[in-house]
């Protein structure tokens, strides 16, 4: 497994897309390696834990960045209405 360590575009749309894609990847990993199937050998062989550790901080940063964009747009829109 590979992790995307950098984002080349910091626009709200690319940030949102990154969040949605990573969320789906995490959902798939949970489905595959959850307690029901117990694919422990493959989990260790593919370093899924390492992948999660490498990508969770990026996932959190992306969520914060998107929140910043949303707040910035709200401030701009409300500022336009006041003038």
N, C-alpha and C positions, 0 to 999 in steps of 0.2 A: 504494500500500500504506500502511496505517496501522499504527502500533504502539501497543500498550497501555502507557501510561507510568505508570499507577498501578494499584495493587490496592486494592479497597475492603474486602476481607475477608482477614484474615491467618490464618485458621484452617488447620490442616493439610490439610483436604480441598480447600479452594480453592487452596492453594499447590500441592498435588499435581496438581489439574486444570490449573492454569496451566502447570506443567512439562510435562505430557503434551501439551497443546495446542500449546505452542511447539515441542516436540520434533517433533511431526507436521508443523508448518509448515516447520520446517527441513528435514525429510526430503523434503517436496514440492519445496521450492526447490532442493535438491540434485538431485533427480530431473529437474526441468525444466531447470535451468541448468547441469547437469553437463557435462563435456567431450564427451559423446556427441552431444548435441543441438545444442550451440553456438548458443544463442539470445542471442548477445551484444547485439544491438540492443535486444531487449525487456528484457534484464537492465539495461541502462543506462537505457532509457526509463522503466522502472518503479522505478528507484532501489533495486534489490534490495540492493546493497552498503550503501547508507545504512540500509535497514531492518535488515539484519543488525547493523550497528554500533550502532544505537539499541536493539536488543532483547537482544543478547547479555549485557550487564551485568545487565539485569533477570532474564534466565534464570539466570545464575550466582547472583544474590542469592536467587532463589526456591529453588534447590537447597540453598543454605546454610541458608535459613530452615527448609526441610523437615527438613534434618539436625538443626537445633536442636530442632525439635519432637519428632523421634524420640528424640533423646538425653534430652530432658526427660521424656518418657513412660517411657523405660527407667529413669531415675533414680527416678521416682515409683513404678513397679511394683516395682522391687527394694527400695525403701524400705518399701513396704507388706509385702513378704514378710519383711523383717527384724524387724518389730515384732510 
